[in-house]
Amino acid sequence: MAETKKMTQGDKYALRIFFFSALPLLKVIAETEPKFKKKFAGKSFVFQVSVLSDEFKKTGKLSTHFVVENGAWTTHVCQSHSNPDIELEFPTVEKFILFFTGKGMPLPKMKGVLKNFGKFVAILLTLLRMAALLQAKDAPAKLEDQLMLIKLYFYLLSNGISQLNKVGHPATRAFTESSPDRAYAYAVDGYDDLQAWLRVKAGNSASGRGEYKRSKPFLTMRFDTPKHALDILMSKANMIDYLKQGYLVIEGAPEFGAALGNLMMDVGYYAQGTYLDEEKAS
């Protein structure tokens, strides 16, 4: 294997978030944004993103792949396909993380590109769209872009917290282990499709997209407008100030709002590669 630098614990958390939570967001853009939905209409192929390391003891490879059939995407999280039509294969964990956090542009090995060039271009444009949204420093000007970015954030944060819990992230485990059965939700007033949830119970966790319907959530973080939601999600505003102004309402159990906010920040810490800067500084 090409990997020589040993993975840090931060790398392992980041890989979990990218392969289980971030890469699956590609399907959201490909199937819901008209511009990209049109690009994949009628197309069928298998696309895979993978990274190599001898620390992946079973296969030496970590992958998530997508099966696209007549434009409809199915996500296979953390599963390797034996013969994908198109594959982006990163030779090291370091290069993968630098690429997907936007901290560098190390190019992966690109398989099947020449044979499937039109499909590859469509995939690349979709990846660039996702990266441009998630790596943006400021909220988009257009409302439709704001709504898509909120959707991506809600899905990434709810699932990312659950994934950190599943791999034993200390702060997340401390939050879930002593918890009774509780659901935490995100929502924006007036936009029914901008919802996601996290459920925890005795150290276990699950997440989902849309409204949580089993019961009334223990806590709902509800924003009054898309812009105010992005102010908080992008760390442009203070949560306490927005609570005072009514831009954000924490329904149900507001005393747990800070704890949920801290877990959200933990996901961002790894998804944005902030941990790399701190590891380098130390």
C-alpha positions in Angstrom: 0.0 0.0 0.0 1.1 3.6 -0.7 0.1 4.8 2.7 3.1 5.5 5.0 1.9 8.1 7.4 0.0 6.6 10.3 -3.6 7.8 10.7 -4.4 10.0 13.7 -7.6 9.6 15.7 -8.7 12.8 14.0 -8.2 11.3 10.6 -10.4 8.3 11.6 -13.2 10.6 12.8 -12.9 12.6 9.6 -13.0 9.5 7.4 -16.1 8.3 9.2 -17.9 11.6 8.5 -16.9 11.8 4.9 -17.7 8.2 3.9 -20.9 7.9 5.9 -22.3 11.4 6.0 -20.7 13.8 3.5 -20.3 11.7 0.3 -23.9 10.5 0.4 -25.0 14.2 0.0 -23.9 13.9 -3.7 -27.2 12.0 -4.3 -29.2 14.9 -2.8 -27.8 17.3 -5.3 -27.9 14.9 -8.3 -31.5 14.0 -7.7 -33.1 17.3 -6.5 -31.4 20.1 -8.3 -33.0 20.4 -11.8 -29.7 21.3 -13.5 -27.9 18.2 -12.2 -31.0 15.9 -12.4 -31.1 16.7 -16.1 -27.4 15.7 -16.6 -28.0 12.2 -15.2 -31.4 11.6 -16.9 -31.4 8.2 -18.6 -27.8 7.4 -17.5 -26.8 4.2 -15.8 -23.3 3.5 -14.2 -21.5 2.8 -11.0 -19.4 5.6 -9.4 -17.0 5.0 -6.5 -14.8 7.2 -4.2 -12.1 5.3 -2.4 -8.9 5.7 -0.4 -6.1 3.2 0.1 -4.3 2.5 3.4 -2.7 -0.6 4.9 -4.6 0.3 8.1 -7.8 -0.9 6.5 -6.9 -4.5 7.4 -9.6 -6.4 5.5 -9.2 -5.0 2.0 -6.7 -2.1 2.2 -9.4 0.1 0.8 -12.3 2.2 2.1 -15.0 3.1 -0.4 -18.5 4.5 -0.8 -20.1 3.9 -4.2 -23.3 4.9 -6.0 -25.3 2.8 -8.4 -27.1 5.0 -10.9 -29.9 3.4 -12.9 -31.7 5.5 -15.4 -30.8 8.6 -13.4 -31.9 7.3 -10.0 -29.1 7.1 -7.4 -28.6 4.4 -4.8 -25.9 5.0 -2.2 -23.8 2.1 -0.8 -22.1 3.6 2.2 -18.7 2.3 3.1 -18.9 -0.5 0.6 -16.5 -1.3 -2.2 -17.7 -2.2 -5.7 -15.7 -4.9 -7.5 -15.9 -3.2 -10.9 -17.1 0.5 -10.9 -17.4 2.2 -14.2 -15.8 5.4 -12.8 -13.6 5.6 -9.7 -11.7 8.3 -7.9 -9.1 6.4 -5.9 -6.9 8.4 -3.4 -3.5 6.8 -2.7 -3.3 8.0 0.9 -5.7 9.1 3.7 -3.9 12.4 3.9 -4.5 13.3 0.3 -8.1 12.3 0.5 -8.8 14.5 3.5 -6.8 17.4 2.0 -8.9 17.2 -1.1 -12.3 16.9 0.5 -11.7 19.6 3.2 -10.5 22.0 0.5 -7.1 22.3 2.1 -5.3 21.0 -1.0 -5.8 19.7 -4.5 -4.0 16.3 -4.6 -5.5 14.5 -7.5 -6.8 10.9 -7.1 -6.2 8.1 -9.6 -9.1 8.4 -12.1 -10.4 5.1 -13.4 -12.8 4.7 -16.3 -12.8 8.4 -17.2 -11.9 8.2 -20.9 -14.5 5.4 -21.5 -17.2 7.3 -19.6 -16.1 10.9 -20.2 -19.6 12.5 -20.4 -20.7 10.8 -17.2 -17.5 11.7 -15.5 -17.9 15.4 -16.4 -21.5 15.3 -14.9 -20.1 13.7 -11.7 -17.3 16.2 -11.5 -19.6 19.2 -11.8 -21.9 17.7 -9.1 -18.9 17.2 -6.8 -17.8 20.7 -7.4 -21.3 22.0 -6.7 -21.3 20.1 -3.4 -17.9 21.4 -2.4 -18.7 25.0 -3.3 -21.7 24.9 -1.0 -20.1 23.1 1.9 -16.8 25.0 1.8 -18.4 28.4 1.4 -17.4 31.0 3.9 -20.5 33.1 3.5 -24.2 32.4 2.9 -25.2 32.2 -0.8 -27.1 35.2 -2.2 -29.8 33.2 -4.0 -32.6 31.7 -1.9 -32.5 28.4 -3.8 -28.8 28.0 -2.9 -29.5 28.9 0.7 -32.2 26.2 0.9 -29.9 23.6 -0.6 -27.0 24.5 1.7 -29.3 24.2 4.8 -30.5 20.8 3.6 -27.0 19.6 3.2 -26.0 21.0 6.6 -29.0 19.5 8.4 -28.3 16.0 6.8 -24.6 16.2 7.5 -24.9 17.4 11.1 -27.6 14.9 12.2 -25.9 11.9 10.5 -22.4 13.1 11.4 -23.2 13.3 15.2 -24.6 9.7 14.9 -21.5 8.5 13.1 -19.1 10.0 15.7 -21.1 8.3 18.4 -20.8 4.9 16.6 -17.0 5.1 16.4 -16.7 6.2 20.1 -16.0 9.9 19.9 -15.6 10.7 23.6 -17.9 13.8 23.8 -20.5 12.3 21.6 -20.5 9.0 23.6 -20.8 11.0 26.8 -23.9 12.7 25.4 -25.6 9.4 24.3 -24.6 6.8 26.9 -26.7 8.1 29.7 -29.6 9.3 27.5 -33.1 7.9 27.6 -34.9 7.6 24.3 -34.8 11.2 22.9 -35.1 12.8 19.5 -33.4 16.0 18.5 -34.7 17.9 15.4 -33.8 20.7 13.1 -36.3 22.8 11.2 -36.9 26.1 9.3 -40.3 27.8 9.5 -42.2 27.7 6.2 -40.0 25.0 4.6 -41.3 21.5 5.4 -38.5 19.9 3.4 -35.8 21.5 5.5 -35.9 19.1 8.4 -33.7 16.4 9.9 -33.4 14.5 13.2 -31.1 12.6 15.5 -32.3 9.9 17.9 -30.3 8.7 20.9 -30.9 6.1 23.5 -28.5 4.4 26.0 -25.4 4.9 23.8 -27.1 4.1 20.5 -28.0 6.6 17.8 -29.7 7.0 14.5 -30.5 9.9 12.2 -33.0 10.7 9.4 -34.1 13.2 6.9 -37.4 15.0 7.1 -39.8 15.3 10.0 -39.5 13.0 13.0 -42.9 11.4 13.2 -42.6 8.7 16.0 -43.2 11.3 18.7 -42.7 14.9 19.5 -39.0 15.6 19.5 -37.4 16.1 22.9 -35.7 19.2 21.4 -36.3 21.0 18.1 -33.9 23.7 16.9 -36.2 25.9 14.8 -35.1 28.8 12.7 -37.4 31.6 11.6 -35.7 32.2 8.2 -33.2 30.4 5.9 -30.7 33.3 6.3 -30.8 33.1 10.1 -30.4 29.4 10.0 -27.2 29.8 7.9 -25.9 32.5 10.2 -25.8 29.9 13.0 -24.9 26.9 10.9 -21.9 28.8 9.4 -20.9 30.3 12.8 -21.7 33.8 11.7 -23.8 34.6 14.6 -24.1 33.9 18.3 -26.8 31.4 19.3 -27.6 33.2 22.5 -28.1 36.5 20.7 -30.4 34.8 18.1 -32.4 33.2 20.9 -33.0 36.5 22.5 -34.0 38.1 19.2 -36.4 35.2 18.3 -34.5 34.2 15.2 -33.9 30.8 16.7 -36.3 29.0 19.0 -35.3 25.8 20.9 -38.5 23.9 21.5 -39.0 21.3 24.2 -35.8 21.3 26.3 -33.8 24.5 25.7 -31.3 23.6 28.4 -30.0 20.9 26.1 -29.5 23.4 23.2 -25.9 24.1 24.1 -25.0 20.5 24.3 -26.5 19.8 20.8 -24.6 22.9 19.5 -21.3 21.5 20.8 -21.9 18.2 19.0 -22.6 20.1 15.8 -19.4 22.0 16.2 -17.5 18.7 16.6 -18.8 17.5 13.3 -17.7 20.7 11.6 -14.3 20.4 13.3 -13.6 17.2 11.4 -15.6 17.9 8.2 -13.8 21.2 7.7 -10.4 19.8 8.6 -9.9 22.2 11.5 -8.3 19.4 13.4 -5.5 19.3 10.8 -4.5 22.8 11.6 -4.4 22.1 15.3 -2.4 18.9 14.8 0.1 20.8 12.6 0.4 23.5 15.2 1.1 21.0 18.0 
